[in-house]
């Protein structure tokens, strides 16, 4: 008996024909509210910092390449309806690793920014201090946004597709390691 309270642990499944609409609405709502929050008291340019983007995007890319993750397979599985269970499994693992690596890169960026601030704190160079503050805060911000608003939904979408794939029950395909 749920007394009219929705079951958040076992929600009703979304019908396949409703899934694209809910995904688009979810992304639109997420990024609209994020943008409105960013514009509250400033401009969108306060959140744009090239060194922060390089840290957040280049470090995970290098980590994925080091881990021998097929980045093309990750994107092909997202945009191709004909992906095999093996490709879906590899893409799921790739997006899961990307989530982990991007959060790690956000922390690395924060530490780099703190080091910049600590070396500039005894100077009157506000430009160096403000650049250090941006590098300390923005990588963690963008890492969390990308991890939870982009990478995690992509991973869930691929997990759903793997579960619904007609060949997925075959014992020849490895089970995905889902974190």
Beta strands, then each sheet from edge to edge (+ up, - down):
end
